[in-house]
Amino acid sequence: MTKLSFATGADLSIDVYRKTLYQEYSIHIASNSSEVINGITLKTNMVINGVIRPTLVLISSALLIIAISLTLFFINSQVAIYSILGFGSIYLIVILITKRKVKKNSFKESTKE
């Protein structure tokens, strides 16, 4: 997952650099190249660590949960139902407890420059 997320981030970074290089000459003269490179690097890392990686972890975890649940259903369906209800309840409680804090932190992150 890490390799895939960084490979995707590298492709994204290459596209951003390419678009930056093909801008008009007057834009290049007006901007500091080290600031542009630093900005691209920071924002690409933010996308990798804030979007791509968590999405891949979510997909991987969902597939793992589905596989374990299906296996449990084949072995003992009653245990599987109780397990799904129990873990689902725990996840729901965690979501309800952390919802406000996540919303507050996401607002802070979205207003940063």
C-alpha positions in Angstrom: 0.0 0.0 0.0 2.8 2.4 0.9 4.6 1.7 -2.4 1.4 2.2 -4.4 0.6 5.4 -2.6 4.0 6.9 -3.1 4.0 5.8 -6.8 0.7 7.5 -7.3 2.1 10.6 -5.5 5.2 10.5 -7.7 2.9 10.5 -10.8 0.9 13.3 -9.4 4.1 15.3 -8.6 5.4 14.8 -12.1 2.2 16.1 -13.6 2.2 19.2 -11.3 5.9 19.9 -12.2 5.1 19.5 -15.9 2.2 22.0 -15.7 4.4 24.4 -13.8 7.2 24.2 -16.4 4.8 24.8 -19.3 3.6 28.1 -17.9 4.3 31.4 -19.5 7.8 32.9 -19.2 6.5 36.0 -17.3 5.1 33.7 -14.6 8.4 32.0 -14.1 10.2 35.4 -13.8 7.7 36.6 -11.2 8.0 33.6 -9.0 10.8 32.2 -6.9 11.7 28.7 -8.1 12.6 27.3 -4.7 9.2 28.4 -3.3 7.4 26.7 -6.2 9.4 23.5 -5.8 8.8 23.6 -2.0 5.1 24.2 -2.4 4.7 21.4 -4.9 6.6 19.0 -2.7 4.7 19.9 0.5 1.3 19.8 -1.2 2.0 16.5 -2.9 3.1 15.0 0.4 -0.1 16.3 2.0 -2.2 14.6 -0.7 -0.2 11.3 -0.4 -0.4 11.2 3.4 -3.9 12.8 3.8 -5.8 11.3 0.9 -4.2 8.5 -1.1 -2.7 6.4 1.8 -5.8 6.6 4.0 -8.0 5.6 1.1 -5.9 2.6 0.3 -5.9 1.6 4.0 -9.7 1.9 4.1 -10.1 -0.2 1.0 -7.7 -2.8 2.3 -9.4 -2.9 5.7 -12.8 -3.2 4.1 -11.7 -6.2 1.9 -10.2 -7.9 4.9 -13.3 -7.4 7.0 -15.4 -8.8 4.2 -13.1 -11.8 3.8 -13.1 -12.6 7.5 -16.9 -12.2 7.8 -17.5 -14.5 4.8 -15.2 -17.1 6.3 -17.0 -16.8 9.7 -20.4 -17.2 7.9 -19.2 -20.5 6.3 -17.9 -21.8 9.6 -20.6 -20.6 12.0 -23.2 -18.1 10.9 -24.5 -17.3 14.4 -21.0 -16.3 15.6 -20.6 -14.2 12.5 -23.8 -12.3 13.1 -22.9 -11.6 16.7 -19.4 -10.5 15.7 -20.6 -8.2 13.0 -23.2 -6.6 15.3 -20.7 -6.3 18.2 -17.9 -4.8 16.1 -20.4 -2.6 14.2 -21.7 -1.3 17.5 -18.1 -0.5 18.7 -17.4 1.3 15.4 -20.6 3.3 15.7 -19.8 4.4 19.2 -16.2 5.4 18.2 -17.6 7.4 15.3 -20.2 9.2 17.4 -17.6 10.0 20.1 -15.0 11.4 17.6 -17.2 13.0 15.1 -17.1 16.5 16.6 -13.4 16.5 17.1 -12.7 15.3 13.5 -15.0 18.0 12.1 -13.2 20.7 14.2 -9.8 19.4 13.1 -10.8 19.3 9.4 -12.0 22.9 9.6 -8.6 23.9 11.1 -6.8 22.0 8.3 -8.9 23.5 5.5 -8.3 27.1 6.7 -4.5 26.7 6.8 -2.5 28.3 4.1 
